[in-house]
């Protein structure tokens, strides 16, 4: 597999080609475009967060107007977006500023081929370029396979917590 890093993406340095992805053709790691909205929405739905193309197009438009984060996609040679990651800046009074993965998904038919690793490395590179010394990720307690993935990628468990929400 050849990896091509598109210009103006957070993945500023070359990424190693994972052995599991060898022979799958070219994969381009690049910044998401509004034209990717339908494919990103489908992948978000696979992750358990249903979204329509118009919803996703609006979200991408809003994200692109800000500098506190980036949406990065993995695109196959045929133009199919097979994965995405969103990384954001987090500033808080309770800890040092850092980067945080706000979402990561690879198409269910493409999992285990190293694409998630490429996307995660692109997010780490983005964090490094932004000057952050740390990147974190929240993962639902039921996503055991994801936990194993992050640990293989060098992340350590920090804590378990409960998330609350309220409509405004």
N, C-alpha and C positions, 0 to 999 in steps of 0.2 A: 504494500500500500504506500502510495506517495502522500505526504502531507504537505499542503500548501497553506502558508499563512498569508491571508489577505492584508493588504496595506490598511493602515488606520484601524487596526484591531488591537485589543488589549494584549494579545499574544505576540509581543514584540520580538521574542526570540524563538529560534527553531525548537520544535518539540520532537522528542524521540518517537519513532514509530513503534507502537506496541506490537509484540509478536502475534497476539490474538487477532489483530486487524490485518495482518499481512495477506495480500492477495485479493483484497476487497475493492481495489481501484483507488482513485484519488479522493481524498477528503480535504475540504477546505475549511479552515477555522476562520470565521470572519464575524464582524459586527452584524447583528440582525438588521433587516430592512423592513419597512412597512409592508412590502410585497411578500414577506414571509409569514404574514399574519395567519393565514389559513392553516399552514403546516404547523406553526407554533401552537395555535389553538388546539389542533388535533393531538399534539404531543402533551399539552397541558391536560387534556381530557384523559389521556392514558395514565397520567400521574394522579388523577382523581380530582382535578380542578377544571370542570367543564367550562368552556369558553367558546364564544362564537367568533367568526372572523372579524366582524365589525368591532366587537368588544376588544379583541386583541390588537386590531389596528389602532384603536384609540389609546390603548395602554402603551403600545410601542411609541406612538406619537408623543405622549406625555413623557415617557422615559427619555426619549431622544432630545427633549428640550432642556433636560437637566444634566448636570455633570457629576452627580453623586453615584452613578452606577452605570452598568453596561449590560446589554444582552448580547451574548455571543452564541453563534450557531455552528454546527458541524453540517456541512453540505457535501453530498456525494457528487461525483462527476456528472451525473445526470440531472443535477439541480435539486434533488430531493433533500430537504432539511431533515436530518435523521436524529438531531438532538439539539438541545439548547441549555444554556446556563445563564442565570442572572446573578450578578455580583453587585453589591451596594456598599456605600460608605456608611458606617455607624459611628455617631458621636454621642457620647453619654457622659454624665457626671460620675457614673459608677465604675467606669473603666476607661482605659486608653482608647483613642480612636482606632478603628480597625475596619477591615473589609468583612463582609458576610455574604455567603451564598444564599440567595433568596429563592432559588429553585434550580433544579437540575433534572433533566429527563432525557433519556435516549429511547428511540423507538423500540418497542418490545421485541421486534424481529432482529434488532441490531445489537441487543445487549450482550455483554460478555466479549465484545470485539475490541475493546480499548478506546472506544469513542468517548465514554464518560471520563476516562483518564485524561484524554486530550482536552476536553472542555474544562475539567477541573484545573489542569495545568495552566490553561489560558486565563482562568480567574485568578489563580495565584500570581501569574505574571502581571495582571492588571493591578492587583493589590500592591505588588512590589513597585510598580511604576508610580502608583499613587503615593508611595512612601509609607505604607502600612507595614508594621512588623508582624502582624497576625491576621489570619483569615479564619473565620468560624463558619460552621454550618449547623442549622437546626435540622433534626431528622425525627419524624414521627416514631414513637416507641414501637410501633408494630412493623416498621420497615427494617427487619433484621438483615436482609441482604444488603440494603443500603449502608447499614452500620458497618458491616464487614468490608464493604467497598471503601468507605472513608478511612477505616483503620488501615487497610492495605495501602492507602494513599498517604499515610503518615499522620493522619489526624488522631487526636486522643480524646477520649470522653472526658468532659468537664463536669457536667451535672445532668440530672433529669429534672424536668419541671413541668408545670401545668400551665397551659395558655388559656387566658380568659378573654372574652370579647363582649362588646356591647354596641348596639346600634345607636347612632347619634341622630 
